[in-house]
């Protein structure tokens, strides 16, 4: 398993409720960064998990928390961390 930094873009809607649209819209994507263990490296998506625990040698099943699936078409950069 590799520890990675993934930079990706997402949609956003920063204001809740009704609002006047003229002059208030921000036509840009939301730039995101995620760090985690790359547990799935597919052609369509990547899955990163920031928190892992367990050790098969100690009889504790490998487990994770906070998994995030990112579509590959949203990824702008992927860097392996050491």
C-alpha positions in Angstrom: 0.0 0.0 0.0 1.3 3.5 -0.9 0.8 6.7 1.1 -0.3 9.4 -1.5 -1.2 13.0 -1.9 -4.0 13.4 -4.4 -5.0 16.8 -5.8 -8.4 16.9 -7.3 -11.3 19.2 -8.3 -14.9 19.1 -7.1 -18.1 21.0 -7.4 -19.3 23.3 -4.6 -22.2 25.3 -3.4 -21.0 27.6 -0.6 -24.2 29.3 0.3 -27.4 27.6 1.6 -30.9 28.8 0.7 -32.1 31.2 -1.9 -30.0 34.1 -3.1 -29.8 36.7 -5.8 -27.7 35.1 -8.6 -26.5 38.2 -10.5 -23.0 39.1 -9.5 -22.7 36.5 -6.7 -21.7 33.4 -8.6 -18.1 32.1 -8.6 -17.6 30.2 -11.8 -14.7 28.0 -10.6 -14.1 24.5 -9.3 -13.1 23.7 -5.8 -9.5 22.6 -5.5 -9.0 19.8 -3.0 -6.1 17.9 -1.5 -6.4 14.5 0.2 -3.7 12.4 1.9 -4.1 8.7 2.7 -3.3 5.1 2.0 -4.1 4.2 -1.6 -6.2 1.0 -1.2 -7.7 1.0 -4.7 -5.9 2.2 -7.8 -8.4 1.7 -10.6 -8.8 3.2 -14.0 -12.1 4.9 -13.1 -11.4 5.9 -9.5 -8.9 5.8 -6.6 -9.8 5.1 -3.0 -7.7 6.6 -0.2 -8.0 5.9 3.5 -6.4 8.3 6.0 -6.7 6.1 9.1 -5.7 2.5 9.2 -5.2 0.0 12.0 -4.6 -3.7 12.5 -1.8 -6.2 11.9 -2.5 -9.6 10.5 0.5 -11.0 12.4 -1.1 -10.0 15.7 -4.4 -11.5 14.7 -6.1 -8.1 14.4 -7.9 -7.7 11.1 -6.7 -4.9 8.8 -9.3 -2.0 9.0 -9.6 1.6 7.9 -11.8 4.7 8.6 -12.6 7.7 6.5 -12.3 6.1 3.0 -12.8 8.5 0.1 -13.5 7.5 -3.5 -12.2 10.0 -6.1 -13.1 9.7 -9.8 -9.9 9.7 -11.9 -11.4 12.4 -14.2 -11.3 14.8 -11.2 -7.6 14.1 -10.3 -5.1 16.8 -11.3 -2.1 15.3 -9.6 -1.1 12.2 -7.6 2.2 12.0 -5.7 3.5 9.1 -3.6 4.7 10.2 -0.2 7.7 8.6 1.7 
